[in-house]
Amino acid sequence: LYAQGTRCAELLAAEEAGERARGATAYLNLEPGDCYGDSTAVSSLVQAGITRVVVGLRHPLKHLRGKAIQSLRSEGIQVDVVGEDLQSKLFKEALTSCLIVNAPLLYRAAFRVPFSVLKYAMTADGKIAASSGHASWVSGRASRGRVFELRGRSDAVIVGGNTVRRDDPRLTARHVKGHVPVRIVMSQTCNLPEEANLWNVHEAYTIVATQRGARRDFQKKLAMKGVEVVEFDMLNPRDVMSYCYDRGYLSVLWECGGTLSAAAISARVIHKVYAFCAPKIIGGVTAPTPVGDLGMNQMTQAIDLIDVSYEQIDRDMLMSGFIQPIPDLSPVIPSADEIPSVDPEVSPYETNIISFYKTWDTFGAFSNFSPHPIDMPDEKGDCLTWPTVEHYYQAHKFVGVDNPQANDIVQEIKQARSPEEAARIGRTRQREFPELV
């Protein structure tokens, strides 16, 4: 995933190309930059001998926009930007593809909420379950595999209380190695079962978003299981998305029922829809549908999806489309000559305050997930190199414990391929073996 501390795509591509990269052209769907202050992407292209770079989009974040392009040009590399230096019908189509690929970052930058996708599976007559509530399974195995892929590309998966009570889902990215999304349950009353698969936080982290003061006794029970409970003055999709934005989430997948999906659409926080349609008919006047009441009485009020695509997945049909147009930030992007040397997002009057969270933020190089190794002394005073600060932080939860298993965990964390993986291992082992912390 973008800015999760893994090695950048430019570096991986340069290594894969080897000597074939010398004198070649590199095509990038987005201007490089997923960590403020890190130049790995640019240096990888320069050292590989690339002589020309075609960039699909300038970076949407102001403090990163144009920086990599300027750096490449200063190294004598020809840089052409689609829509600026390259304009034709072919490049217009390429620009559209670049916008779709980078939609999560563009929506987040433009609307200050994570890119949100509503996913559901329904029968040919538009039902997501039988009248009894039974829903296993509406879609086929291949479609469910695609859902695992969607989860694996999301920072969080959201469901409502009804889904937890009725389906008892796990919401993990099974069969997809690597990224594990956070699971979020939205429930105003916190009227949730005492036991549920989502309360098992060994597989993935779980957050329950609820109304302030709701079932405090049950909240304590959830906390004892390792579930985080977040109270809102007024629980609604817009505030939950603002909360997710503040936590640095880039993409969110909604796998909720019709009531919550309607509320999310009405709040204008849903940007794209994935609808899996199975060749089945279940019928039922009371059988649930994917989207509840939106207050629309005429077909002319219906929401028309944009950039719709269709894909047959075994016996199912997947239809996807955008509810809101992908924000194209290029019209307000200055030319390279107009980009100021002083970062426009850094106020000269707040020199004592440095704010950062994700690596793409201003001063994101200070983030634990920043892909920069650090040298730190061990217990004997010898200097050890750690891949990132997050590796060091998670491993040192288990340092100083006279137990061989704790030492094994330290090494497991140190060898993690990315800071995100190090964080996942550290948190999981902490929950599994609290006596070693």
N, C-alpha and C positions, 0 to 999 in steps of 0.2 A: 504494500500500500504506500501511497504518497507520504513522504516525510515520516516514516516509521523507523528510520535509522538503518534500513537496509541499503546495500550498495546501489548507487544510482544507475539508471538504465544506460546512460552514456558510457560509464565505465565498463559495464557488462558487455555492451555492444563492441566497444573498442578491443576488449580482451578476446571476444569471440572472433572478431575480424582479423586480428593479428596484423601481419604485414600487408594484407589486402586493403587495410584502411589507408595506407599512404597514398596521397593524391586523390582520395575518394571524396564523395559528397555525403554528408550526414543529414538525414531528414528527421527533424524533431517536431512532434505534434505540439510541444509547448516549450517556450524559452526555459532553459535549465534554471533550477533554483528551488530546492526544497529545504534548505537550511541557511539562514542568514549568516553570512560570513564564511561559508564553505564554498570552495572553488573547485571541488573534485571533478564536477561535470565538465567544466571548461578545460581544466588541465588535462583531463583524459582525452579530449578531442585534439588538443594541441599536441600532446605527446604521441598520439597515434598517427600524426601526420595528415590529418584531415585538412583539405584545402578550401572546402566550401561547406557551409551549413545552411540548410533551408529550414526556417522556423515557421511553424503553423500559426502560433499565437504568441504574442508578448505575454509575459507573466501578469496575471490579474492583480497581484498584490503590489501596492505602490512602492514599497521599500525594496522589492526585488525586480520590478519592471525595468527592463532595458539594461540592467547591470551586466548580465551574461553576454548580451549582444555586443555591448561596448567592449567587454573584455576580449571576446573573440576577434572583433575587428582590430583591436589594438595589437593582437598577435599576428596580424596580416592575413587573417582568414576572411574570405568573402562570405558575408551573411546576407541572405535574402529572406524577407519576411512576407509571407503569403498575405495578399490583400493590400500590401504597401509596395513592395518591389516587384511582386509577381501578381498579375491580374489577368485572368482569362476564365472561361467557363470551367475548364478543368480545375484550376486552382480555387475557384469558388466552391466547387464540390469538395475539394480537399479541405477547405476552410470549415465547411459544415461538419465534416467528419472530425476535425480537430475540436470543434466546439462540443460535439457529442461526447467524445472521449474524455474531455476535461470538464464536463458539466458539473461534477461535484465541487471542484475548486471555484468555478465561475459563479455558481449559485451562492456558495458561502461568501465569496468576496462581495457580491452585489447586494445580497439580501440579509447578510449577517445571521443566517440560520444554516444548519447543515442541509445538504442535498438530501431530500426525502423521497423515497420510492414506496409506493403502495403496491403490495403484491397480494394476489388472491387467486385461488383456483375455483372454478365454477363448472357446473354441468351445462349442457347445451340449452337448458331452459333457465339458466341464470341463478342456480341455487348453489350455495357453498356448503350445505349440509342437508340432511333429511329433516323432516318435521320434528323428529325425536332429538335432533341435535347431532346425530351420528355423522361423522365426516371422514372416516378412514376407509378408503382413500378416494378423494374426488379425482385427482390427476394420477397419471401413471408414474412408474419408477423413474423414467428418464426426466420427466418434468420436475420431480422431487430432487433429482440430482442437480438440476439447474438452480433450484432454490438454494441448495447448499453452496453453490458457487456465488450466488447473490449475497448470502450471509457472509461468506469469506471475504467479500469486498466491502463490507459495511463495518462501521465502528460500533453500531448498536442495532439491536432488533427490538421492536416495540410491539407489545400485545396488551390487550385489556384484561380486566378481571374475568370476564365471561369466558375468554379463551383458556385461561388457566383452570377455571373450574370445570369446563366442559371437556377440554382436550388433554390437559396436563402435559403440555409440550416440553421438549428439552431445549429447542431453539439453538442447537449447536451447529457448527459448520462441518457436520460429519463427512468423512471421505475427502475433505479439503484440508491439506496440511498447511500450517502456518498461522495466519491471523485468526484470532478467536474474538468475535464481537461480544460486547456487553449486552446483557439481556435486561430490558426495562419493562416493568409491569405498571400500567396506569390503572389505579383504582381509587375512586373518590372516598369510598367508605372503608377501604382495606378489608373488605369482606372476602377474604381469600382462604383457601384450605390450609389446615395445619401442616399437612404434608404435601409436597409437590416436587416434581423433577427440577423446577427452577430454583428450589431452595438448596439444591446440591451445588455448591459453589466450587467444587473440585474440578468440574468440567469447564465452567465459565463463570464470570462475575455477574451478579444479579443486583439490580436496583429496583426498588419499589417506590414509585412516585404516588403520593397520596395527599389528601386534604389535611391541613393542619389539625392535629388533635384526634384524628381518626384511630380508634382502637389502639391506644398507646400500649396496652398489655401485649397485644399481638405484635406490635412493632418491636418490643423488647425480645420476643421469641425469635423473630426474624434476625435481629441483630446478633443473637446468640449463635445462630446458624451461619453467620458471616455475610448475611444479606444487608446491603446498605438501604436505608429508608430515607427518602427525601420528602419533606413536607412542603406543600405549596399553600399559600393563602387561598387561592382559587385554582384548583387543578384544571388545566386546559392544554390543548396541544401546542398553542403558541408559546406559553410560558415554559413548557417542557422542552421545546426546541431551543428557546433562548438559553435554557440551562445546559443543553447539550452543546450549544455553540460555545458557551463559556468553558466547558470541559475540553474543548478542542476537537470535537467530533466533526468529521468531514462528510460522512455519508450515514444515513439512517434508513433502515428497512422496516416498514410497517407491515406486520402480518396479523392485523387485528380483524375483528368482526365488523359488521355493517354499521353499528352505532358509533364506534370510535373512528372508523374511516370517514364517515360523513362529517363528524366534528372536525377532523384534521383537514379535510378538503375545504370545508366552510371557513376554517381559520387560515386558509391559503398557505399551508406549510407543506402540502404535497406537491411535488414537482413532476414526478413521472409515475406511470402506472404500468405494471406487468400483470396481464390477465391471462391465466392459463385456462383454456376452455377444453373440457373433456367431452368426447362424443357419448354422453349419457343423458338420460332424462329421469329425474327423480320425482318431479311434481310436488304438490303440497302447498296449500294456501298459506300455511304458517312457516313453511321452510325458509330459512334465512337467506338473504341476498347479500352480495358483496358490499354494497353501500346503502346506508339507511337514508332517512328523509333529509333532503337538501333544501326543502321549501320551494321546490320548483313545481309548477302546475301545468306548464306548456312545454312541448318538445322544443320550441324555439329558445327555451332557456337552458337547454342541455349544454354541457361543457364539451366542446369539440377538441379532441386530442390533436396534437401537433407532431409532425415528423413521425407518423405512425409506421410501424414495421410489423411484418407477420413472419412467423417461423413455425414450421411443423416439427414437433418433437414427438417422434414415434406416432401414437394415435392422437395426441393432443395438439392443439393449436395455441401458440403463444402470440398474443397481440401486445405490443408495447407502444407507448406514446407519451409525449410531454403534455402536462396540463398548462404549464406556464412556459413561454418561450425561453430558450437558453439565452442568458444575458451575454451579448457580445460587447465587451468593454473596449474594443479597438477604436471606436470613434472618439473616445476621450483620452486616448493614450497619446502622449506627446512624442514628437520625433526624438531621435537620439540626441540631437543638438540641444533640445529644449529640456532634457532631463537635468535637474539641478544636482550639484555636487553634494548639497546638504540634504539629508533624508527628510522629506516633507512630513513624515509621521513622527519625527522626534522633535519635541518642543524644546527650544533653548532655555525655557524658563523652568524646566523640570529636570535639571541635570542631576539632582540627587535621587531621582526615582527611575529605576530601570525595571520595566514590566516585561515578562516573557512567560510563555507556557509551552506552546508547541514550537518545534524547530523552525517553522516558517514565519513565526512572529519576528518583529523587530527585536534584535538581540537574542534571537532564538539559538544562537551558538552556545548560550549559557544553559540551555535545556539539558536535562539528564539524557535525553534521547539524541542529542547532537552527535553526529558520527565523528567524534574526535577522541583518540585514545588519551589516557592520562597515566602518569607514572606516580605511584604511591608506595611508601615503605610498608613492608609487612611487619609482623610481630617481632621478627628478628632484626629489623632495620634494613633489610635488603629491599632494593627498589624493584617493584613489579609493574608491568604494563597491563592496564585494563582497557578493553576495546572502547568502552564509553563510561561515563559517570554512572549510568543506570546499572551496568554490570557490577561496578564497584559497590554501589549502594545496596543492591539486592543481595549480593554475596555476603556482605558484612553483617547481615542479619544473623548469619550462622557462624561467624568467625568468633573464636575464643571459647567455643564449646568443646569440651573434651569428649568427643564422640566421633568415631570413624564415619558415621553416616552424615554428620554435619560437614565434614571435610569433603565427602563425595558431592554433596549438594553445592558447595562452594565451587568446585571444579566444573560441575555441570553448568552452573550459571556463567562462569568465566568463559566457557566454550560456546555459549549461545551465539547464534549467527547474527542476531540483531538486538538492540536494546529492548524492543518490544518483547522478543522471546525471553530475554533475561528477566524482564518484569513479570511475565506470565509464570515462568518457572519459580521465581522467588516467592510470588504471592501464593502459588499453589502449594509449594512445599511448606510455607509458613502455616497454611491452614491445615495441612496434613500432619505436620510435626511441630506443633506449637512449643513442645518441650525443648526443641533444639534452638529456639530463637532466644 
